[in-house]
Amino acid sequence: MKMIQTLLAALMVMAPGFAFAQDPAGQGMSVIGQVIFFAGFILIFYLLIWRPQSKRAKEHKALMSGLNKGDEVVTSGGLAGKITKVGDDFIVVEIADNVEVKVQKVAVAAALPKGTLKDI
């Protein structure tokens, strides 16, 4: 009985070594498999992150270049108003009667359809 307990104790001590032992024939992924995995990773990165971000940046750049006096806009801070002056980097937005605010063009989040401010 003592001998069986000693044998079981020895097996329990060596068990982690057996668990991590690898088959000498198993070498993991081949080089082609690694290249395909890496290419798939880059494709997913492109489709989920890079392409949508560049599309949004392109649309925002077109929005900023198309701002004119009289357009109704919403800034990224949530202010809604009508553009009264347009400069190179800044615009002046009238947010209430006789209340004007200078805002950077890049802070414009969206252009509203004409007459939207009257409905608010």
Buried (B, 14 or more C-beta within 10 A) or exposed (E): EEEEEEEEEEEEEEEEEEEEEEEEEEEEEEEEEEEEEEEEEEEEEEEEEEEEEEEEEEEBEEBBEEBEEEBBBBBEEEBBBBBEEBEEEBBBBBBEEEEBBEBEBEBBBEBBEEEBBEEE
